[in-house]
Amino acid sequence: METSPGQPPASQPAGPPYRPSSAAAPHNSLAVVSLVAGIMSFFAHIIPGVGGFTVAIVAIVTGYVARRQIKQSGEQGMWMATAGIVIGILHLALIVIVVLFLLFVVFVLGIALFGASRH
């Protein structure tokens, strides 16, 4: 089977190769930072001076900023910003619960071991 000049051979498909559309909006960078900071806040307690509390705050703040930017620019990543905010808030709530529990244990054990002294 011969092909005429200017025509592609029969074994190759006609037309340009498939390229995915690049029309999709890019992901917001702060949304990614918020999600990663939220997840990493649980592991950041081993870093002296920074700790998980600070990283959870970073996740919350960057999440709110990212949500505002996404609403204005139409970028993608709203779910990442929201997840970063939720994880950060949950982490802060967990920290508060643990601190309150530790204070409760210290006072209860203090009273149980040493009694309520009256001077």
DSSP file (Angstrom, degrees, kcal/mol; ACC not computed):
  #  RESIDUE AA STRUCTURE BP1 BP2  ACC     N-H-->O    O-->H-N    N-H-->O    O-->H-N    TCO  KAPPA ALPHA  PHI   PSI    X-CA   Y-CA   Z-CA
    1    1 A M              0   0    0      0, 0.0     2,-0.3     0, 0.0     9,-0.2   0.000 360.0 360.0 360.0 118.8    0.0    0.0    0.0
    2    2 A E        -     0   0    0      7,-0.1     2,-0.4     8,-0.0     0, 0.0  -0.707 360.0-144.3 -97.2 146.6    1.5    3.2   -1.1
    3    3 A T        -     0   0    0     -2,-0.3     3,-0.1     4,-0.1     0, 0.0  -0.870  20.3-120.0-107.2 145.7    0.8    6.6    0.3
    4    4 A S    >   -     0   0    0     -2,-0.4     3,-1.8     1,-0.1    -1,-0.0  -0.468  46.1 -80.7 -78.8 156.4    0.6    9.7   -1.8
    5    5 A P  T 3  S+     0   0    0      0, 0.0    -1,-0.1     0, 0.0     0, 0.0  -0.288 116.6  24.9 -59.8 138.2    3.1   12.5   -1.0
    6    6 A G  T 3  S+     0   0    0      1,-0.3    -2,-0.0    -3,-0.1     0, 0.0   0.325  98.6 106.5  91.4  -6.9    1.9   14.7    1.9
    7    7 A Q  S <  S-     0   0    0     -3,-1.8    -1,-0.3     1,-0.0     3,-0.1  -0.841  73.9-113.5-105.5 142.7   -0.3   12.0    3.5
    8    8 A P        -     0   0    0      0, 0.0    -4,-0.1     0, 0.0     6,-0.1  -0.365  41.5 -93.6 -69.9 153.3    0.8   10.2    6.7
    9    9 A P    >   -     0   0    0      0, 0.0     3,-1.3     0, 0.0    -7,-0.1  -0.259  36.5-111.6 -61.3 156.6    1.5    6.5    6.5
   10   10 A A  T 3  S+     0   0    0      1,-0.3     4,-0.1    -9,-0.2    -8,-0.0   0.736 113.0  61.6 -65.0 -24.3   -1.4    4.2    7.2
   11   11 A S  T 3  S+     0   0    0      2,-0.1    -1,-0.3     0, 0.0     0, 0.0   0.654  94.4  72.0 -80.5 -14.1    0.1    2.9   10.5
   12   12 A Q  S <  S-     0   0    0     -3,-1.3     2,-0.1     1,-0.0     0, 0.0  -0.823  87.1-116.5-102.7 139.5    0.2    6.4   12.1
   13   13 A P        -     0   0    0      0, 0.0     2,-0.2     0, 0.0    -2,-0.1  -0.428  32.2-114.5 -71.0 148.4   -3.0    8.1   13.3
   14   14 A A  S    S+     0   0    0     -2,-0.1    -7,-0.0    -4,-0.1    -4,-0.0  -0.535  75.5  34.8 -80.0 148.5   -3.8   11.4   11.6
   15   15 A G  S    S-     0   0    0     -2,-0.2     3,-0.1     2,-0.0     0, 0.0  -0.175  97.9 -47.8  98.0 169.5   -3.8   14.6   13.6
   16   16 A P        -     0   0    0      0, 0.0     3,-0.1     0, 0.0    -2,-0.0  -0.346  67.4 -93.3 -73.7 156.6   -1.6   15.9   16.4
   17   17 A P        -     0   0    0      0, 0.0     2,-0.2     0, 0.0    -2,-0.0  -0.290  51.2 -89.8 -66.2 156.1   -0.9   13.8   19.5
   18   18 A Y        -     0   0    0     -3,-0.1    -3,-0.0     1,-0.0     0, 0.0  -0.481  44.8-178.3 -70.8 130.5   -3.2   14.1   22.5
   19   19 A R        -     0   0    0     -2,-0.2     3,-0.1    -3,-0.1    -1,-0.0  -0.997  30.3-115.9-127.9 127.5   -2.2   16.8   25.0
   20   20 A P        -     0   0    0      0, 0.0     2,-0.2     0, 0.0     0, 0.0  -0.272  41.2 -96.8 -60.2 148.2   -4.2   17.3   28.1
   21   21 A S        -     0   0    0      1,-0.1     3,-0.4     2,-0.0     0, 0.0  -0.424  25.4-161.0 -67.3 134.8   -5.8   20.7   28.4
   22   22 A S        +     0   0    0      1,-0.2    -1,-0.1    -2,-0.2     0, 0.0   0.119  67.4 102.8 -99.9  19.9   -3.9   23.2   30.4
   23   23 A A        +     0   0    0      2,-0.1    -1,-0.2     3,-0.0     2,-0.1   0.644  51.0 108.1 -78.1 -13.9   -7.0   25.3   30.8
   24   24 A A  S    S-     0   0    0     -3,-0.4    51,-0.0     1,-0.1    52,-0.0  -0.374  80.4-107.3 -65.9 141.2   -7.6   24.1   34.4
   25   25 A A        -     0   0    0     49,-0.2    -1,-0.1     1,-0.1    -2,-0.1  -0.392  37.4-110.0 -67.8 145.5   -6.8   26.7   37.0
   26   26 A P        -     0   0    0      0, 0.0    50,-2.5     0, 0.0     2,-0.2  -0.286  35.2 -98.2 -72.2 161.7   -3.7   26.2   39.0
   27   27 A H  B     -a   76   0A   0     48,-0.2     2,-0.3     1,-0.1    50,-0.2  -0.569  39.0-108.5 -79.4 143.7   -3.7   25.2   42.7
   28   28 A N     >  -     0   0    0     48,-2.6     4,-1.4    -2,-0.2     3,-0.3  -0.572  20.6-143.9 -72.9 129.7   -3.3   28.0   45.2
   29   29 A S  H  > S+     0   0    0     -2,-0.3     4,-2.3     1,-0.2    -1,-0.1   0.870  98.6  54.1 -65.3 -38.4    0.1   27.7   46.9
   30   30 A L  H  > S+     0   0    0      1,-0.2     4,-2.5     2,-0.2    -1,-0.2   0.814 103.3  57.5 -68.4 -28.1   -1.1   28.9   50.3
   31   31 A A  H  > S+     0   0    0     -3,-0.3     4,-2.2     2,-0.2    -1,-0.2   0.908 108.3  46.4 -65.7 -40.6   -3.8   26.2   50.2
   32   32 A V  H  X S+     0   0    0     -4,-1.4     4,-2.6     2,-0.2     5,-0.2   0.919 112.3  50.6 -66.0 -43.0   -1.0   23.6   49.8
   33   33 A V  H  X S+     0   0    0     -4,-2.3     4,-2.8     1,-0.2     5,-0.2   0.903 109.6  51.7 -60.0 -41.6    1.0   25.2   52.6
   34   34 A S  H  X S+     0   0    0     -4,-2.5     4,-2.3     2,-0.2    -2,-0.2   0.929 111.8  45.2 -62.3 -46.8   -2.1   25.2   54.9
   35   35 A L  H  X S+     0   0    0     -4,-2.2     4,-2.1     2,-0.2    -2,-0.2   0.931 116.1  45.5 -64.1 -46.0   -2.8   21.5   54.3
   36   36 A V  H  X S+     0   0    0     -4,-2.6     4,-2.9     1,-0.2    -2,-0.2   0.908 113.7  49.4 -65.8 -41.7    0.9   20.5   54.8
   37   37 A A  H  X S+     0   0    0     -4,-2.8     4,-1.3    -5,-0.2    -1,-0.2   0.891 109.3  53.1 -65.1 -38.6    1.3   22.7   57.9
   38   38 A G  H  < S+     0   0    0     -4,-2.3     4,-0.4    -5,-0.2    -2,-0.2   0.923 114.1  41.3 -61.3 -44.4   -1.9   21.2   59.4
   39   39 A I  H >< S+     0   0    0     -4,-2.1     3,-1.1     1,-0.2     4,-0.3   0.918 115.9  49.4 -68.9 -43.5   -0.6   17.7   58.9
   40   40 A M  H >X S+     0   0    0     -4,-2.9     4,-1.1     1,-0.2     3,-1.0   0.657  91.4  79.2 -73.9 -14.0    2.9   18.5   60.0
   41   41 A S  T 3< S+     0   0    0     -4,-1.3    -1,-0.2     1,-0.3     4,-0.2   0.827  88.6  57.4 -63.1 -29.0    1.7   20.3   63.2
   42   42 A F  T <4 S+     0   0    0     -3,-1.1    -1,-0.3    -4,-0.4     3,-0.2   0.760 113.3  39.1 -71.5 -23.2    1.2   16.9   64.8
   43   43 A F  T X4 S+     0   0    0     -3,-1.0     3,-1.0    -4,-0.3    -1,-0.2   0.510  97.0  80.9-100.5  -7.3    4.9   16.0   64.2
   44   44 A A  G ><  +     0   0    0     -4,-1.1     3,-1.7     1,-0.2     7,-0.6   0.494  64.2  89.8 -81.5  -3.0    6.2   19.5   65.0
   45   45 A H  G 3  S+     0   0    0      6,-0.3    -1,-0.2     1,-0.3    -2,-0.1   0.704  79.6  63.4 -66.5 -16.7    6.2   19.0   68.8
   46   46 A I  G <  S+     0   0    0     -3,-1.0    -1,-0.3     2,-0.1    -2,-0.1   0.588  83.4  89.1 -82.7  -8.6    9.7   17.6   68.6
   47   47 A I  S X> S-     0   0    0     -3,-1.7     4,-1.5    -4,-0.1     3,-0.7  -0.798  80.8-132.3 -92.0 112.8   11.0   21.0   67.3
   48   48 A P  T 34 S+     0   0    0      0, 0.0     2,-0.1     0, 0.0    -2,-0.1  -0.373  86.1  10.7 -64.5 139.1   12.0   23.1   70.3
   49   49 A G  T 34 S+     0   0    0      1,-0.2    -2,-0.0    -2,-0.1     5,-0.0  -0.025 128.2  55.4  86.9 -32.5   10.7   26.7   70.1
   50   50 A V  T <> S+     0   0    0     -3,-0.7     4,-1.0    -6,-0.2    -1,-0.2   0.893  77.2 162.1 -95.7 -64.4    8.4   26.0   67.2
   51   51 A G  H  X  -     0   0    0     -4,-1.5     4,-1.5    -7,-0.6    -6,-0.3   0.241  58.4 -71.9  66.8 169.0    6.2   23.2   68.3
   52   52 A G  H  > S+     0   0    0      1,-0.2     4,-2.4     2,-0.2     5,-0.2   0.784 124.7  64.5 -69.6 -28.9    2.9   22.0   67.0
   53   53 A F  H  > S+     0   0    0      2,-0.2     4,-1.9     1,-0.2    -1,-0.2   0.940 105.3  43.9 -60.4 -48.2    1.0   25.0   68.4
   54   54 A T  H  X S+     0   0    0     -4,-1.0     4,-2.1     1,-0.2    -1,-0.2   0.897 114.0  49.5 -65.4 -41.5    2.8   27.4   66.1
   55   55 A V  H  X S+     0   0    0     -4,-1.5     4,-2.1     1,-0.2    -1,-0.2   0.863 109.0  53.0 -68.6 -34.7    2.6   25.2   63.1
   56   56 A A  H  X S+     0   0    0     -4,-2.4     4,-2.1     2,-0.2    -1,-0.2   0.892 108.2  50.8 -65.1 -39.0   -1.2   24.7   63.7
   57   57 A I  H  X S+     0   0    0     -4,-1.9     4,-2.7     2,-0.2     5,-0.2   0.904 108.7  51.9 -63.1 -41.4   -1.6   28.5   63.8
   58   58 A V  H  X S+     0   0    0     -4,-2.1     4,-2.6     1,-0.2     5,-0.3   0.910 108.5  51.5 -60.6 -42.3    0.3   28.8   60.5
   59   59 A A  H  X S+     0   0    0     -4,-2.1     4,-1.6     1,-0.2    -1,-0.2   0.907 112.3  45.7 -61.5 -42.5   -2.1   26.2   59.0
   60   60 A I  H  X S+     0   0    0     -4,-2.1     4,-2.1     2,-0.2    -2,-0.2   0.941 115.4  44.9 -67.8 -47.7   -5.1   28.2   60.1
   61   61 A V  H  X S+     0   0    0     -4,-2.7     4,-2.3     1,-0.2     5,-0.2   0.938 115.5  45.9 -65.3 -47.5   -3.9   31.6   59.0
   62   62 A T  H  X S+     0   0    0     -4,-2.6     4,-2.6    -5,-0.2    -1,-0.2   0.840 110.5  56.1 -66.4 -30.7   -2.6   30.4   55.6
   63   63 A G  H  X S+     0   0    0     -4,-1.6     4,-2.3    -5,-0.3    -1,-0.2   0.930 108.9  45.2 -64.7 -45.3   -5.9   28.5   55.1
   64   64 A Y  H  X S+     0   0    0     -4,-2.1     4,-1.8     2,-0.2    -2,-0.2   0.904 115.0  47.7 -65.4 -40.8   -8.0   31.6   55.6
   65   65 A V  H  X S+     0   0    0     -4,-2.3     4,-2.4     1,-0.2    -2,-0.2   0.917 111.8  50.7 -65.4 -42.0   -5.8   33.7   53.4
   66   66 A A  H  X S+     0   0    0     -4,-2.6     4,-2.8     1,-0.2    -2,-0.2   0.901 107.6  52.9 -63.4 -41.0   -5.8   31.0   50.7
   67   67 A R  H  X S+     0   0    0     -4,-2.3     4,-2.1     1,-0.2    -1,-0.2   0.903 110.1  48.3 -61.9 -40.7   -9.6   30.8   50.8
   68   68 A R  H  X S+     0   0    0     -4,-1.8     4,-1.5     2,-0.2    -1,-0.2   0.923 113.3  47.2 -65.3 -43.3   -9.9   34.5   50.2
   69   69 A Q  H  X S+     0   0    0     -4,-2.4     4,-3.0     1,-0.2     6,-0.3   0.895 110.7  52.2 -64.7 -39.3   -7.4   34.4   47.3
   70   70 A I  H  X S+     0   0    0     -4,-2.8     4,-2.3     1,-0.2    -1,-0.2   0.896 107.6  51.6 -65.2 -39.8   -9.2   31.4   45.8
   71   71 A K  H  < S+     0   0    0     -4,-2.1    -1,-0.2    -5,-0.2    -2,-0.2   0.856 116.9  40.6 -64.1 -34.0  -12.5   33.2   45.9
   72   72 A Q  H  < S+     0   0    0     -4,-1.5    -2,-0.2    -5,-0.1    -1,-0.2   0.885 125.8  31.4 -80.9 -40.4  -11.0   36.2   44.2
   73   73 A S  H  < S-     0   0    0     -4,-3.0    -3,-0.2    -5,-0.1    -2,-0.2   0.672  94.8-126.8 -97.6 -18.4   -8.8   34.5   41.6
   74   74 A G     <  +     0   0    0     -4,-2.3   -49,-0.2    -5,-0.3    -4,-0.1   0.637  55.0 152.0  80.7  12.7  -10.7   31.3   40.8
   75   75 A E        -     0   0    0     -6,-0.3   -48,-0.2    -5,-0.2     2,-0.2  -0.169  44.5-110.1 -67.7 170.5   -7.8   29.1   41.5
   76   76 A Q  B    S+a   27   0A   0    -50,-2.5   -48,-2.6     1,-0.1   -45,-0.2  -0.568  80.0  79.3 -96.9 165.8   -8.2   25.5   42.7
   77   77 A G     >  +     0   0    0    -50,-0.2     4,-2.2    -2,-0.2     5,-0.2   0.562  40.5 135.1 114.9  13.7   -7.5   24.2   46.2
   78   78 A M  H  > S+     0   0    0      1,-0.2     4,-2.5     2,-0.2     5,-0.2   0.896  77.3  52.7 -58.9 -39.5  -10.4   25.3   48.3
   79   79 A W  H  > S+     0   0    0      1,-0.2     4,-2.6     2,-0.2    -1,-0.2   0.866 107.9  51.2 -66.1 -34.5  -10.6   21.8   49.8
   80   80 A M  H  > S+     0   0    0      2,-0.2     4,-2.4     1,-0.2    -1,-0.2   0.917 111.1  47.2 -68.7 -41.5   -6.9   21.9   50.8
   81   81 A A  H  X S+     0   0    0     -4,-2.2     4,-2.1     2,-0.2    -2,-0.2   0.921 114.4  47.2 -63.9 -43.6   -7.3   25.3   52.5
   82   82 A T  H  X S+     0   0    0     -4,-2.5     4,-2.7     1,-0.2    -2,-0.2   0.914 111.9  50.0 -64.8 -42.9  -10.4   24.1   54.3
   83   83 A A  H  X S+     0   0    0     -4,-2.6     4,-2.8     1,-0.2     5,-0.2   0.897 109.8  51.5 -63.3 -39.8   -8.7   20.8   55.4
   84   84 A G  H  X S+     0   0    0     -4,-2.4     4,-2.3     2,-0.2    -1,-0.2   0.900 111.4  47.4 -62.7 -40.7   -5.7   22.8   56.7
   85   85 A I  H  X S+     0   0    0     -4,-2.1     4,-2.6     2,-0.2     5,-0.2   0.941 114.0  46.6 -64.3 -47.5   -8.0   25.1   58.7
   86   86 A V  H  X S+     0   0    0     -4,-2.7     4,-2.6     1,-0.2    -2,-0.2   0.920 114.0  47.0 -63.4 -44.8  -10.0   22.1   60.1
   87   87 A I  H  X S+     0   0    0     -4,-2.8     4,-2.3     2,-0.2    -1,-0.2   0.915 112.9  50.1 -64.1 -42.2   -6.8   20.1   61.0
   88   88 A G  H  X S+     0   0    0     -4,-2.3     4,-2.3    -5,-0.2    -2,-0.2   0.917 112.5  46.2 -61.8 -43.8   -5.2   23.2   62.6
   89   89 A I  H  X S+     0   0    0     -4,-2.6     4,-2.6     2,-0.2    -2,-0.2   0.912 112.1  51.0 -66.3 -41.9   -8.3   23.9   64.7
   90   90 A L  H  X S+     0   0    0     -4,-2.6     4,-2.3    -5,-0.2    -1,-0.2   0.893 110.2  50.4 -61.1 -38.5   -8.6   20.3   65.8
   91   91 A H  H  X S+     0   0    0     -4,-2.3     4,-2.3     2,-0.2    -2,-0.2   0.922 110.5  48.3 -66.8 -43.0   -5.0   20.3   66.8
   92   92 A L  H  X S+     0   0    0     -4,-2.3     4,-2.3     2,-0.2    -2,-0.2   0.910 111.6  50.5 -63.1 -40.5   -5.4   23.4   68.9
   93   93 A A  H  X S+     0   0    0     -4,-2.6     4,-2.4     1,-0.2    -1,-0.2   0.898 109.8  50.8 -63.0 -40.0   -8.5   21.9   70.5
   94   94 A L  H  X S+     0   0    0     -4,-2.3     4,-2.4     2,-0.2    -1,-0.2   0.894 108.8  51.3 -64.7 -39.5   -6.5   18.8   71.3
   95   95 A I  H  X S+     0   0    0     -4,-2.3     4,-2.5     2,-0.2    -2,-0.2   0.927 110.4  48.9 -62.6 -44.4   -3.7   20.8   72.8
   96   96 A V  H  X S+     0   0    0     -4,-2.3     4,-2.6     1,-0.2     5,-0.2   0.919 111.4  49.7 -62.1 -43.8   -6.2   22.7   75.0
   97   97 A I  H  X S+     0   0    0     -4,-2.4     4,-2.4     1,-0.2    -1,-0.2   0.916 111.8  48.0 -61.9 -43.6   -7.9   19.4   76.1
   98   98 A V  H  X S+     0   0    0     -4,-2.4     4,-2.6     2,-0.2    -2,-0.2   0.916 112.4  48.7 -64.9 -42.8   -4.5   17.9   77.0
   99   99 A V  H  X S+     0   0    0     -4,-2.5     4,-2.4     2,-0.2    -2,-0.2   0.927 112.7  47.7 -64.1 -44.0   -3.4   20.9   79.0
  100  100 A L  H  X S+     0   0    0     -4,-2.6     4,-2.4     2,-0.2    -1,-0.2   0.896 112.2  50.2 -62.9 -39.7   -6.7   21.0   80.9
  101  101 A F  H  X S+     0   0    0     -4,-2.4     4,-2.7    -5,-0.2    -2,-0.2   0.925 110.6  49.0 -63.5 -44.5   -6.4   17.3   81.6
  102  102 A L  H  X S+     0   0    0     -4,-2.6     4,-2.5     2,-0.2    -2,-0.2   0.905 111.6  49.0 -63.9 -41.1   -2.8   17.7   82.9
  103  103 A L  H  X S+     0   0    0     -4,-2.4     4,-2.4     2,-0.2     5,-0.2   0.914 111.5  50.1 -62.7 -42.3   -3.8   20.6   85.1
  104  104 A F  H  X S+     0   0    0     -4,-2.4     4,-2.7     1,-0.2     5,-0.3   0.929 111.8  47.7 -60.7 -46.1   -6.8   18.6   86.5
  105  105 A V  H  X S+     0   0    0     -4,-2.7     4,-2.8     1,-0.2     5,-0.3   0.911 111.0  51.2 -63.6 -42.6   -4.5   15.6   87.2
  106  106 A V  H  X S+     0   0    0     -4,-2.5     4,-2.2     1,-0.2    -1,-0.2   0.934 114.7  42.2 -61.6 -46.3   -1.9   17.8   88.9
  107  107 A F  H  X S+     0   0    0     -4,-2.4     4,-2.4     2,-0.2     5,-0.2   0.909 116.3  47.4 -69.6 -41.5   -4.5   19.4   91.2
  108  108 A V  H  X S+     0   0    0     -4,-2.7     4,-2.6    -5,-0.2    -2,-0.2   0.934 116.2  44.0 -66.0 -45.0   -6.3   16.2   92.0
  109  109 A L  H  X S+     0   0    0     -4,-2.8     4,-2.8    -5,-0.3     5,-0.3   0.870 112.1  54.4 -67.0 -35.1   -3.1   14.3   92.7
  110  110 A G  H  X S+     0   0    0     -4,-2.2     4,-2.3    -5,-0.3     5,-0.4   0.924 112.8  41.7 -64.0 -43.2   -1.8   17.2   94.7
  111  111 A I  H  X S+     0   0    0     -4,-2.4     4,-1.7     3,-0.2    -2,-0.2   0.899 116.6  49.2 -70.7 -39.3   -4.9   17.3   96.9
  112  112 A A  H  < S+     0   0    0     -4,-2.6    -2,-0.2    -5,-0.2    -1,-0.2   0.889 119.5  36.4 -67.9 -38.7   -5.0   13.5   97.2
  113  113 A L  H  < S+     0   0    0     -4,-2.8    -2,-0.2    -5,-0.2    -3,-0.2   0.887 133.8  22.0 -82.2 -39.4   -1.3   13.2   98.1
  114  114 A F  H  < S-     0   0    0     -4,-2.3    -3,-0.2    -5,-0.3    -2,-0.2   0.543  99.0-136.8-109.3  -8.5   -0.8   16.2  100.3
  115  115 A G     <  -     0   0    0     -4,-1.7     2,-1.0    -5,-0.4    -3,-0.1   0.173  36.5 -65.6  72.8 163.2   -4.4   17.0  101.4
  116  116 A A        -     0   0    0     -5,-0.1     2,-0.2    -4,-0.1    -1,-0.1  -0.776  59.1-152.2 -87.1 104.7   -6.0   20.4  101.5
  117  117 A S        -     0   0    0     -2,-1.0     2,-0.6     2,-0.0    -2,-0.1  -0.550   5.0-153.2 -82.2 142.7   -4.0   22.1  104.2
  118  118 A R              0   0    0     -2,-0.2    -2,-0.0     1,-0.1    -1,-0.0  -0.962 360.0 360.0-117.2 117.0   -5.6   24.8  106.3
  119  119 A H              0   0    0     -2,-0.6    -1,-0.1     0, 0.0    -2,-0.0   0.435 360.0 360.0 -99.2 360.0   -3.2   27.4  107.6
